[in-house]
């Protein structure tokens, strides 16, 4: 048990402590060129200054981890899920854009006949270890082996809950192209992905596609998979435009003015996939509260909002269902069309949002009667 505690402490350093180390870096940088990322002395930087943290604050997070009791961090019963078959995917209309929620931030798209994956994580744990770390609340609705050939895999950044070595290696032979932030190609090369299949992106860089274009856009976050590689690769979000239909995929981000810039440049968006989960008062610069996530959607000039980054892994101190409850409240107050499909549900872009609050049927009987924003 003592060994597990210390290994867990290492995970906290990787998942949370790295935020502190990298926040200290995110103050000043040298621009490579207009509209591109900030890069200096081998490190990438955020455009917005983030307040440096201290070792005292890191120690406080460790103390919280060991002493603070988590309430309802993990569901008490299996969550709902639709299994998806290759046959179902093949039969989807090639003249539309279809969306399948795979869990956490992983999305499968069928874009006019082409299959694309966004931040695919199929592993049991979002962790550098196979035996410990945040474990899935539910399986994926389809296995990698059962997937059809994949035209594009889009990666937002290299954290374990977004860039999964296990998944990338399994996808290698069935994927035509991997689109990744600057610096991430080296990871894929180590995992056996041919460099001819990988294209790296800087912020605001675009790629023409069959029916439109893809653009890599800024976020306020950080990168790193170990203690010695903080901010050596870039992080960001994706804009997808195809036949005048537009999608936005946030990856991970703290709230910042860049959402308005993206909205002005590429909006309005038919649907936004916005990070809504794993927030906390101890790392407010790199993850958004649900209230900020809703504001980001408004800044982007989005029509329908799909909250992601929740309901699959325990990555913070809040209850597993809290992000969904809080974003539902915000969407209702601001008359935002909220889309909350269950895992494996197949949707078609352009159809009405599914706003069924499915999670409320799985919340514990001991849940608090009200949820209060704590950060």
Secondary structure, DSSP 8 states (H G I E B T S, - for coil): -HHHHHHHHHHHIIIIIHHHHHHTT-S---BSSTTS-EEETTEEE-SS------HHHHHHHHHHHHH---SS-S-SS---B----HHHHHHS-TTSEEEEEEETTEEEEEETTEEEEES---SSEESS-SSSSEE-SS--SS-TTTS--EEEEE----STTTS-HHHHHHHGGGEEEEEEETT-HHHHHHTT--GGGEEEE-TTEEEE-SSEEEEEE--S----SSTT-TTSS---EEEEEETTEEEEE--S----THHHHHHHHH--EEEEEEE-SS--GGGTTTS--HHHHHHHHHHTTEEEEEEES-SS---SSS-TTHHHHHHHHHHHHTT-EEE---BT-EEETTS------GGGGSS-TT--SS-----
